[in-house]
C-alpha cells in the first residue's frame, strides 16, 4: 500500500488584502528535502490552509510530502484460526406458492 507522509517545514500567513501567503521556513529543514535536477537544486513543498489560525496569526502550513510504500498487515495463522465459522440459519419450512407469471 502506498501512502504519503508529510514533513512540516514552516508556516505562513496571508498578506493583508492580497492573495499572497508569506511563508517562513528554516533553511536547514528545507535542505533535508532538496533534490537536484539538471545540475540545479530544488525544494518542492506544498502550502495548505489550516483549519484554524494559531496564536501567532498564521493560518497556513508548509510541508514536503513524499510517497512511502507500506507493507499490508499480514494476518497471523493464529488470528485466522480464531475467526468464528459462519453460522447458517435454517430456512423456515413454508409451503412454496407458485405465482401465475
N, C-alpha and C positions, 0 to 999 in steps of 0.2 A: 504494500500500500504506500502511496506517495502522499506526503503532507508537506505543508510549507511552515517553516519556522521563522518567526520574526525576531530580529535583534534590534532593540530600540537604541537609537544613537542620538536623539535630540528631540527638542520641542520647539514650537513656534507659535506666533500669534499673528492675527490679521492686522495689517496696517489700516489705520482709521480711514473709513470711507473709500477704500480702494479694494480691488480684487487681487491683493498681494498678500502673501503669507511670508513673514520674516522668520527664518529658521536659524537656530543656533545649534551647532554640533561640535564636539571635541574632535580635533584632527586625529588624535591617537585612536579614537573609536572608528573613524572612517578609514584609516589606513589598514585596519584589520580586514576590511571588505573590499579593498582596492584590487582591481584586476587590470591586465594590460591587453590592449588590442592595437595591432599595427604600431607597436612601439610607444603608445600613449597610454598613461594610467588613467583609469576612470573609477568612479564610485557611483553606483546606481542605487537610489533609495526612493522610498515612497513616502508621501505626506498624506496623512489621514486626519479627518476632523474627529476630535474626541467627543465622547458623549456629554461631558461637562467640562467647563473651564476650571483649571487648577487654581491654587491660591496665588499664583503669580500672573494670572490673566492669560495664560497660554491655553489655547483651545485646539491646538494641532500637535500631532506626534509624528516623528520621523523614524522610519525603520528600514532595515535592509532585510529582505526576505530571501530565503533560499530553500530549494526543494530537498527533502530528506526521504530516503526510502526506508520505511519501517517494515519490519517483519510482521506478518499477520500472526496473531497469537495462536499457538498450537494447543490443541486440547490434549491433555494427558490421557493415557489409556484408562487410568483410574477414574477420571472425570466422566469419560464416555460410559464406563460401566455403572456409574451412579445415576444415569439418566433413566427415569422410570419408563417402562414399556407402555406404549399407548393402550388404553383400555377400550374395549368395544362394548357398545350398548346394544343389546339385542333389540331388533325391530319389534314393535308391538304386533301381536298376532291379530290382524284385522282382515276382514274379507275384502278382497280387491274388487272394486266396481269398475267394469269396463265402460268407457264413455263412448257415445254413439258417433264420434267424429274421428 
